[in-house]
Amino acid sequence: MPTVVHLIRSVVSPLTRTRLFRWAAPRVLPPIERLIGWVSGGRVQLSALLVPSLVLHTTGARSGEPRDTALMYTPDGHGRAIVAGTSFARDRHPAWTYNLVAHPEASITVRGRRMPVRASRIDDEGRDAAWARIEAQWPGYRAYERESGRVVRLFLLQPVAYEVNPSVPRR
């Protein structure tokens, strides 16, 4: 199976760096992801067919409202996830990155399981190692950063333990 996934990734990966994909994907993929997530109860994501995927649950930076975003992630080998704010090479950072900067306490859903996380920005010293790990999973992904003309925000999502307290509602 890993060979099949690797073959599919090697075919699809170059297509994701085309102008047509960068234009169409942000318009088409989110509604499809939401529909599939709704139908499957959050257990299936379209993007997860090719790469590890999660739903990031944040608090809006300005609104304070709950926000959900389907994202590709890269496991870091220590139970944590790396996410990159590439936004399909757009020239602006995606909204979810502002949300994490303002409210680093968030949660993620992976394969239908929700867990609390704390986000931290990956600093300059850790960027090359993080990008190397991401590109081992999805070759050429850093091209989005070069094409966007901005420094893409990279975050490490660390699962957090929480005390079981029945009087405190979980998000």
C-alpha positions as CSV (number, residue, x, y, z in Angstrom):
1,M,0.0,0.0,0.0
2,P,2.7,2.6,0.8
3,T,4.1,2.1,-2.7
4,V,0.7,2.9,-4.2
5,V,0.3,6.0,-2.1
6,H,3.9,7.1,-3.0
7,L,3.1,6.5,-6.7
8,I,-0.1,8.6,-6.5
9,R,1.6,11.4,-4.6
10,S,4.4,11.5,-7.3
11,V,1.7,12.0,-10.0
12,V,-0.5,14.4,-8.1
13,S,2.2,16.5,-6.4
14,P,3.3,18.3,-9.6
15,L,-0.3,19.1,-10.4
16,T,-0.8,20.8,-7.1
17,R,1.8,23.4,-8.0
18,T,0.0,24.6,-11.2
19,R,-1.7,27.9,-11.4
20,L,-5.0,26.2,-12.2
21,F,-4.8,24.1,-9.1
22,R,-3.8,27.1,-6.9
23,W,-6.8,29.0,-8.3
24,A,-9.4,26.2,-8.1
25,A,-8.4,24.3,-5.0
26,P,-9.3,27.0,-2.4
27,R,-12.7,27.4,-4.0
28,V,-13.5,23.7,-4.6
29,L,-11.8,21.6,-1.9
30,P,-13.1,23.2,1.3
31,P,-16.8,22.7,0.5
32,I,-16.1,19.1,-0.6
33,E,-14.1,18.5,2.6
34,R,-17.0,19.9,4.7
35,L,-19.5,17.7,2.9
36,I,-17.4,14.5,3.3
37,G,-16.7,15.3,6.9
38,W,-20.4,15.9,7.6
39,V,-21.5,12.7,5.9
40,S,-18.8,10.6,7.6
41,G,-19.1,12.2,11.0
42,G,-15.6,13.6,10.7
43,R,-14.0,10.3,10.2
44,V,-13.1,10.8,6.5
45,Q,-11.3,13.6,4.7
46,L,-10.7,13.8,0.9
47,S,-7.1,15.0,1.5
48,A,-6.4,12.1,3.8
49,L,-6.4,9.8,0.8
50,L,-3.0,11.3,-0.1
51,V,-1.5,12.8,3.0
52,P,-2.2,12.8,6.8
53,S,-5.0,15.2,7.4
54,L,-6.7,16.8,10.4
55,V,-9.4,19.3,11.2
56,L,-8.0,22.2,13.2
57,H,-10.5,23.7,15.6
58,T,-9.4,27.3,16.6
59,T,-10.9,30.4,18.1
60,G,-11.3,33.3,15.7
61,A,-8.5,35.9,16.3
62,R,-11.0,38.8,16.1
63,S,-14.4,37.3,16.4
64,G,-13.7,34.8,19.2
65,E,-16.0,32.4,17.3
66,P,-15.1,28.7,16.8
67,R,-13.4,28.0,13.4
68,D,-12.7,24.7,11.7
69,T,-10.2,24.2,9.0
70,A,-9.2,20.9,7.2
71,L,-5.4,20.8,6.8
72,M,-2.6,18.5,5.7
73,Y,-0.2,17.8,8.5
74,T,3.2,16.1,8.9
75,P,3.9,13.9,11.9
76,D,7.1,15.0,13.6
77,G,7.9,11.6,15.0
78,H,7.2,12.5,18.6
79,G,3.3,12.5,18.6
80,R,3.1,16.1,17.4
81,A,2.0,17.6,14.1
82,I,3.5,20.2,11.9
83,V,1.2,22.4,9.9
84,A,2.2,25.0,7.2
85,G,0.2,28.1,6.4
86,T,0.8,27.8,2.6
87,S,-2.7,28.9,1.5
88,F,-2.1,27.5,-2.0
89,A,0.7,30.0,-2.5
90,R,-1.5,33.0,-2.0
91,D,0.2,36.3,-1.0
92,R,-1.6,36.4,2.4
93,H,-1.4,34.2,5.4
94,P,-4.5,32.0,5.9
95,A,-6.9,33.0,8.6
96,W,-6.3,30.0,10.8
97,T,-2.7,31.1,11.3
98,Y,-3.8,34.4,12.8
99,N,-6.2,32.4,15.0
100,L,-3.3,30.3,16.3
101,V,-1.1,33.3,17.0
102,A,-3.9,34.9,19.0
103,H,-5.2,31.7,20.6
104,P,-2.6,28.9,20.6
105,E,-4.9,26.7,22.7
106,A,-6.8,24.7,20.1
107,S,-7.9,21.2,19.3
108,I,-7.6,18.8,16.3
109,T,-9.7,16.0,15.0
110,V,-7.7,13.1,13.4
111,R,-9.7,10.1,12.0
112,G,-12.8,11.1,14.1
113,R,-10.8,11.5,17.4
114,R,-10.7,15.0,18.8
115,M,-7.8,16.1,21.1
116,P,-6.6,19.4,22.7
117,V,-3.4,20.9,21.4
118,R,-1.1,23.9,22.0
119,A,0.3,25.5,18.9
120,S,3.8,27.1,18.8
121,R,5.4,28.8,15.9
122,I,8.5,27.0,14.5
123,D,11.4,29.4,14.8
124,D,14.0,30.3,12.2
125,E,16.4,27.6,13.5
126,G,13.8,24.9,13.1
127,R,12.3,25.9,9.7
128,D,14.7,23.9,7.4
129,A,14.2,20.7,9.4
130,A,10.4,21.2,9.5
131,W,10.4,21.8,5.7
132,A,12.6,18.8,5.1
133,R,10.1,16.6,7.0
134,I,7.1,18.1,5.2
135,E,8.8,17.6,1.8
136,A,9.7,14.0,2.6
137,Q,5.9,13.5,2.8
138,W,4.9,15.8,-0.1
139,P,7.7,16.6,-2.5
140,G,7.9,20.2,-3.7
141,Y,5.5,21.6,-1.0
142,R,7.9,24.3,-0.1
143,A,7.5,25.8,-3.6
144,Y,4.3,27.3,-2.2
145,E,6.4,29.5,0.1
146,R,8.7,30.6,-2.7
147,E,5.7,31.3,-5.1
148,S,3.7,33.2,-2.4
149,G,6.5,35.8,-1.8
150,R,6.1,35.5,1.9
151,V,7.6,33.5,4.8
152,V,5.0,30.8,5.4
153,R,4.0,30.3,9.1
154,L,4.9,26.9,10.4
155,F,3.3,25.6,13.6
156,L,4.0,22.6,15.8
157,L,0.8,21.2,17.4
158,Q,1.6,19.6,20.7
159,P,-1.1,17.4,22.3
160,V,-1.9,18.6,25.8
161,A,-3.0,16.6,28.8
162,Y,-5.9,18.1,30.7
163,E,-7.4,17.4,34.1
164,V,-10.6,15.6,34.0
165,N,-13.0,18.1,35.6
166,P,-16.7,17.4,34.9
167,S,-17.6,21.1,35.7
168,V,-15.5,22.4,32.8
169,P,-17.0,21.9,29.4
170,R,-14.7,20.7,26.6
171,R,-14.6,22.4,23.3
